Structures are given as C-alpha cells and as structure tokens.
Amino acid sequence: MRQQKTLTLKTLTKSNVWEVQENDIFRMWEAASKDADFKDNRRHYFDVVRSAFEMEEVKIDRPEVIKKYEARDFKVGILQNDENDHTKWAIKKRPIKRVTDLTYENIRHISATTLIEVLERNFGGGWDSLSQSIQDIIESGFDISTTTLPKDRLHKPGGMYEKKINDGFEVLEIPKGAWVEAIFAKEKPEMEKPEMHKEDSDLRDKDYDDEDDDEEDDLPDSKYGDDEDEDEDDFDEDKLTEESYRTTFDTDPEDLYLEAEDVTDDDDN
C-alpha cells in the first residue's frame, strides 16, 4: 500500500484529486483561501477540481434549491474568493460508470472490483471489443489476462481460473454461446520514484560537467581543417564520371547481334 500523504489545495493534481471527496474540497479550499497567493492560483485550483468533480455555482441560495442539488447527490458549500465572498457551490465527484469515463488520471484510483463493474456495465463483445486506447488506459493500472473456454472447462480444478482467483485477481465472465470469456484484473503495484537529495543532484551535475570537459579534450584542434581541403584537392571529377557511375560493359556489337539471334531461335522453338 502507498503511504498516504496529507493533501492540500496546493498539492492537488489532476491525478491525486481523485483520492478526495466533496467535503475534503470545501475543507482544503477554506484553508488555502487564507494564503497570500490564493487569488493568483484560484483559476488553477478550479481547473484541477473540475477534472474530477462536477461544479455548479448556486445562484439562488434558498433551502428548496439546495435540496434539489442534494437530491442529485451534490454537496453544497462555500468556495470563497476572499473573506467577503460567500458564494455557494454545488460539487459532486464525477462517476466512473462507463469505460469512456476511464482516464490515465483516475485509473489508479479505482479498485479491481470497480473496474470489473465498469466492464460488465459496458460489455458485449469481450476484451477485444474495447478500443486500443481504452485497453492501454486499463493496463496502465491493472494486470489483465483473458481466456475463452467451454463452460464446463472454465472452472476445472487446478486450471487458470482457480490459479488467478487464488492470486488475488477479480474476474468477469462473459457468456459466448457454449463458451465463456473470462477477464482477470488485478491492481498493479505503484512504483515509487526514488527521492533525489540535493547532494546527489549536485554530484550528478558535476559528473555531467566533467564528461563535457573530457569530450572537449578529445576533440581535434580543428573540426574543419586542412584534411578536408586535401580530400577536395584529390577529387577527380572525370574519374567519378567515367568509372564510378559506369553501369554498362564494353561489348562487341557483333556479339550482341549473335546473342539476339540466339534469343530468337529459342522463342521459335
């Protein structure tokens, strides 16, 4: 499991914003609104939040209007621009119900169970019926494998189905007449990038500088010196024309005539 870090409005990205819920947005927004640079970054914050949440400004602040938003599973709260701004907004996490809702940003923030539900809700033709782009998105966050077997063989003891289930895979079974396609999905472990300390960065920069110096030392005194001039002086245009570009051989015309007669004789036969 990844170690969860406390997120703030400043550290939200279009990827990790999928980890938070509506109440988290209101809480982080209120905390960030006290920062001196909040107004300068407000548009950016809106863009990030909108990538994972539906947002509507509540222009009529009345109880009956608020109830209508809540009936649509929106959470209503204040996303202020400054201390004097008390504008209310209705926000709701974007649902992931169809395969077209899947993106590289949110694929690692759903479980294998949720993925199977999404696939089941959208499926008909099996794994191959998905577009290549959707397959790539899914496989960026999950290990996927498939098999198609007769119904009576799919659950055979000791077979692939049993092994995958024991290995923690979720499975979706798609009937295809007397056969069944099984799609197995398991979350990929997320690789953490090693943190680079300042000392490592300085050392790396120094190594690059040293390499550049070495390369400069190995270079000749003149890149375009007298050697090329000498080559140009040795260039014989007549020789190039008559010999290098020669594509035929010298042949006696009488020999060619005899060869032509031989061809004619063969054709007559």
Buried (B, 14 or more C-beta within 10 A) or exposed (E): EEEEEEBEBBEBEBBBBBBBEBEBBBBBBBEBBEEEEBEEBBEEBBEBBBBBBBBBEBEEEEEEBBEEBEEEEBBBBBBBEEEEEEEBBBBBBBEBEEBEEBBEBBBBBBEBEBBBBBBEEBBEEBBEEBEEEBBEBBEEBBBBBBBBBEEEEBBEEEEBBEEBEEEEBBBBBBEEEEEBBBBBBBBEEEEEEEEEEEEEEEEEEEEEEEEEEEEEEEEEEEEEEEEEEEEEEEEEEEEEEEEEEEEEEEEEEEEEEEEEEEEEEEEEE
